[in-house]
């Protein structure tokens, strides 16, 4: 998998993790990307996350998504609980 991240983009560790996984999941064949915190966690760690044991990782993913959206680096079309639909912006 080849990932392309802008050299001019300053991100936190949490944002970088989320952005790297979203870039890896996104394909330009579709205009949107549907994913979840669980899927991002799986691709980031190579295993399914446990709610209690991996609470810090899960919270970090959620904070990374929120921060990237607040900074308008990525765009969320819709979300329900831990499920998200992103536009191709920033991916």
NUBAZA-676625 format. One record per residue: residue in three letters; x, y, z of N, C-alpha, C in turn. Coordinates in steps of 0.2 Angstrom, whole numbers, padded with zeros to 4 digits, always signed. Example, Ala and Ser with C-alpha at 12.3 -4.5 7.8 and 13.67 -1.06 7.14 Angstrom:
ALA+0066-0028+0039+0062-0022+0039+0066-0016+0039
SER+0064-0011+0035+0068-0005+0036+0064+0000+0039
END
This chain:
UNK+0004-0006+0000+0000+0000+0000+0004+0006+0000
UNK+0003+0011-0004+0007+0017-0005+0002+0023-0002
UNK+0005+0026+0003+0002+0032+0006+0005+0038+0004
UNK+0001+0043+0002+0004+0050+0001+0001+0055+0005
UNK+0005+0058+0010+0003+0063+0014+0007+0069+0013
UNK+0004+0075+0013+0007+0081+0012+0012+0083+0016
UNK+0018+0085+0014+0024+0087+0018+0022+0093+0022
UNK+0018+0097+0019+0016+0104+0022+0011+0103+0028
UNK+0008+0098+0029+0003+0097+0033+0006+0095+0040
UNK+0004+0099+0045+0006+0098+0052+0001+0094+0056
UNK+0002+0088+0058-0003+0084+0062+0000+0081+0068
UNK-0005+0080+0073-0003+0077+0079-0003+0069+0077
UNK+0000+0065+0082+0000+0058+0081-0006+0055+0080
UNK-0012+0057+0083-0018+0055+0083-0021+0056+0076
UNK-0020+0062+0073-0022+0064+0067-0019+0060+0061
UNK-0012+0060+0062-0008+0056+0057-0010+0049+0057
UNK-0012+0045+0062-0014+0039+0062-0021+0038+0058
UNK-0025+0042+0060-0032+0042+0056-0031+0044+0049
UNK-0027+0049+0047-0026+0051+0040-0023+0045+0036
UNK-0018+0042+0039-0014+0037+0036-0019+0031+0034
UNK-0023+0029+0039-0028+0023+0038-0033+0025+0033
UNK-0036+0031+0034-0041+0034+0029-0038+0034+0022
UNK-0032+0036+0021-0029+0036+0014-0028+0029+0012
UNK-0026+0025+0016-0026+0018+0014-0032+0014+0012
UNK-0037+0016+0015-0044+0013+0014-0047+0016+0008
UNK-0046+0023+0006-0049+0026+0001-0047+0024-0006
UNK-0052+0024-0010-0051+0023-0017-0054+0028-0022
UNK-0051+0030-0027-0054+0036-0031-0060+0033-0035
UNK-0061+0027-0035-0067+0024-0038-0074+0026-0036
UNK-0073+0028-0029-0079+0031-0026-0078+0038-0023
UNK-0084+0041-0023-0083+0048-0021-0083+0049-0013
UNK-0085+0044-0010-0086+0044-0002-0082+0038+0001
UNK-0081+0038+0007-0078+0032+0011-0082+0031+0017
UNK-0085+0025+0018-0088+0023+0023-0084+0019+0028
UNK-0083+0021+0034-0079+0017+0039-0081+0018+0046
UNK-0078+0015+0050-0079+0015+0057-0073+0016+0062
UNK-0074+0018+0068-0069+0018+0073-0066+0011+0073
UNK-0070+0006+0074-0067-0001+0074-0063-0003+0068
UNK-0065-0001+0062-0061-0003+0056-0054+0001+0056
UNK-0055+0007+0058-0048+0011+0058-0044+0008+0063
UNK-0046+0006+0069-0043+0003+0074-0040-0004+0072
UNK-0043-0007+0068-0041-0014+0066-0035-0013+0061
UNK-0036-0008+0056-0030-0007+0051-0024-0004+0055
UNK-0025+0000+0060-0020+0003+0063-0016-0002+0068
UNK-0019-0007+0071-0016-0011+0076-0015-0018+0073
UNK-0019-0020+0068-0019-0027+0066-0023-0032+0070
UNK-0027-0029+0074-0032-0033+0078-0038-0030+0080
UNK-0043-0033+0081-0050-0030+0084-0048-0027+0091
UNK-0051-0021+0091-0050-0017+0098-0055-0019+0103
UNK-0054-0020+0109-0058-0022+0114-0060-0015+0118
UNK-0067-0014+0119-0069-0008+0122-0066-0006+0128
UNK-0065-0010+0133-0062-0008+0139-0054-0008+0139
UNK-0051-0013+0136-0044-0014+0136-0041-0008+0132
UNK-0044-0007+0126-0041-0002+0121-0045+0005+0121
UNK-0047+0007+0127-0051+0013+0127-0047+0019+0125
UNK-0040+0019+0127-0036+0025+0125-0035+0025+0117
UNK-0034+0020+0114-0034+0020+0107-0040+0022+0103
UNK-0046+0019+0106-0052+0021+0103-0053+0029+0104
UNK-0052+0031+0110-0053+0039+0111-0048+0043+0107
UNK-0042+0040+0106-0037+0044+0101-0040+0044+0094
UNK-0043+0039+0092-0045+0038+0085-0051+0044+0084
UNK-0055+0044+0089-0061+0048+0089-0059+0055+0089
UNK-0054+0057+0093-0051+0064+0094-0047+0066+0087
UNK-0044+0061+0084-0041+0062+0078-0045+0064+0072
UNK-0051+0060+0072-0056+0062+0067-0059+0068+0068
UNK-0061+0070+0075-0064+0076+0076-0059+0082+0075
UNK-0053+0081+0076-0048+0087+0075-0047+0088+0068
UNK-0046+0083+0064-0045+0083+0057-0052+0087+0053
UNK-0058+0085+0056-0064+0088+0053-0064+0095+0055
UNK-0062+0097+0062-0063+0104+0064-0058+0108+0060
UNK-0052+0105+0058-0047+0109+0055-0048+0109+0047
UNK-0054+0106+0045-0056+0105+0038-0051+0102+0034
UNK-0047+0097+0036-0043+0093+0033-0047+0087+0029
UNK-0051+0085+0033-0056+0080+0030-0063+0082+0031
UNK-0068+0080+0027-0075+0082+0028-0079+0076+0029
UNK-0083+0076+0034-0088+0071+0036-0095+0073+0033
UNK-0097+0068+0029-0104+0069+0027-0109+0067+0032
UNK-0108+0062+0035-0113+0060+0040-0109+0055+0045
UNK-0112+0054+0051-0110+0049+0056-0115+0047+0061
UNK-0115+0041+0063-0119+0038+0068-0115+0034+0073
UNK-0115+0036+0079-0111+0033+0084-0104+0033+0081
UNK-0101+0027+0080-0094+0027+0078-0093+0025+0071
UNK-0098+0026+0067-0098+0025+0060-0098+0032+0056
UNK-0094+0032+0051-0093+0039+0047-0093+0038+0040
UNK-0096+0043+0036-0095+0043+0029-0091+0050+0028
UNK-0086+0049+0024-0081+0054+0023-0082+0056+0015
UNK-0081+0062+0013-0080+0064+0006-0073+0062+0005
UNK-0071+0063-0002-0064+0062-0004-0059+0068-0002
UNK-0062+0073+0001-0058+0079+0003-0052+0077+0008
UNK-0046+0078+0006-0041+0077+0010-0038+0070+0010
UNK-0041+0065+0006-0039+0058+0006-0035+0057-0001
END
